[in-house]
Amino acid sequence: MDAYLDIETTGLSPYYHQVTVVGISTGEGASHHLTQLIGSEITVGNIRDSIQGAETLYTYNGRRFDLPFLKKSLGIDLERGCYHCDLMYDCWSRNLYGGLKAVERRLGIRRKFPDINGYEAVRLWHRYLSTHDLNALRLLMEYNKEDVLNLRTLRTHLALR
């Protein structure tokens, strides 16, 4: 079984910022399962439970961002339990540079919310916290869901086993 992981944070530094959402997709085809952990749900136990049984963990820029961020903030080393494949490097080997959204545009992978980016994700989280705006939280979760599910689509485009 494979797992796909993407996180949202309040900033770029694991020393000064926090993880706000962890999205994980497991399974194959129509039987895939999406888990999204928010706020206090983001624990070592919940993350481990969500990727249990995964042989390969797929991310985009996860080697430099997602996994070090989780390791620093929670003390969890996700590369210990399974093989980690950072799709960014597979993209680079095919001359596909830039962030996930830029690569998606070059490959024709569409998004429901193309105007939401990492900066806007931070703003949505703060809006949710400060005003309890459930629509902001819903948009943030949809954004994270697209990130996670598009990792699977990207892997298919790259024709990786």
QUIURDA-V734376 format. One record per pair of residues at least 12 apart in sequence whose C-alpha atoms are under 6 Angstrom apart, sorted by the first residue. I is the first residue (numbers start at 1). J is the second residue. If there is no record, write none. Layout:
BEGIN
i j
I J
I J
END
This chain:
BEGIN
i j
1 27
1 54
1 55
2 26
2 54
2 55
2 56
3 25
3 26
3 54
3 57
4 24
4 25
4 57
4 58
5 23
5 24
5 59
5 148
6 23
6 148
7 21
7 22
8 20
8 21
10 122
14 69
20 38
20 39
21 37
21 38
22 36
22 37
23 35
23 36
55 82
56 82
56 83
56 84
57 84
58 85
58 86
59 86
60 86
60 87
60 88
61 88
62 86
121 140
124 136
END
